[in-house]
Amino acid sequence: MAYEISLATAMGITVLFALSLNFVTGFCGQISLGHSAFFGIGAYTSALLMKAGWPFIATLPVAALPAAMVGIVVGLTSLRVRHDFLAITTMGVGFLFVGIVRQRDALGGELGISGIPSFALGKPGFLGLVIACVIVFAAFSWFVQRSWMGRAFEAISEDEDTARLMGIDVAGYKLAAFAIGTAVAGIAGALYAQNVRFIGPDSFGFVESVTVLAMVVVGGVGSIAGVAVAAAILSALPLWFQFLDDYKLLFYSALLFAMMRFSPDGLAGLFRRLTGMGRRA
């Protein structure tokens, strides 16, 4: 039973992380190849606060704050660059974060931070907290996607210039997407730090950014349910098939290529085609 709880917890945290990227990339069309940096910011913030004696629950909103602040800075960059250039910029943010962590003894350096205090309610209680976070943000994403904000995000994703001519505040909505998406990534990082109780720079590198992007693409960019299912499955695969762990980057890169070639709209689009739900459209 303990193994099942640990597996479900890890899957839930990954789902939340993937949904946070889906908010930025899927909803607003802003490509990010450094999303693991915000995940790491939340993890390190929460870990340091817990080591200082803070209760874990109190660290969650605090972990979201620096992640969102850095996300807004990246969002300001997105006002000047687009598409491939934005992807390269966000990739640089990811490398910069890992480099800073490696060079700062206060952040554990290469050795990372160990001995993170455990959650007071134990593993079952922590699993309940993770599930609650996933449900709340999934519901929030569903609401946003069907609101006037979601329509604005969709317009920006399709064509920024046309959206601007329609009177949409492109800059404001981009910053909002980055702020919300990165804040939730910070919360997911705090949950991750509590779950593994040890964090190091290698946990938040480029491979993790590619991995979560693969989950969003495989699930279907912009699809809440599709991304959640893909994240749950792909997070469990390395645990079920241990040999995949050494070839994670190769596996996810090949999976990205296959999905873009044969089903660009991911599992969500494949499901619609198989069931005929998208036939009218």
Secondary structure, DSSP 8 states (H G I E B T S, - for coil): -HHHHHHHHHHHHHHHHHHHHIIIIIIH----S-THHHHHHHHHHHHHHHHTT--HHHHHHHHHHHHHHHHHHHHHHHTT--HHHHHHHHHHHHHHHHHHHHH-GGGTGGG-EE-----TTHHHHHHHHHHHHHHHHHHHHHHHHTSHHHHHHHHHHH-HHHHHHTT--HHHHHHHHHHHHHHHHHHHHHHHHHHHSEE-GGGGSHHHHHHHHHHHHHH-TT-HHHHHHHHHHHHHHHHH-GGGGGGHHHHHHHHHHHHHHH-TTHHHHHHHHHHTTTS--
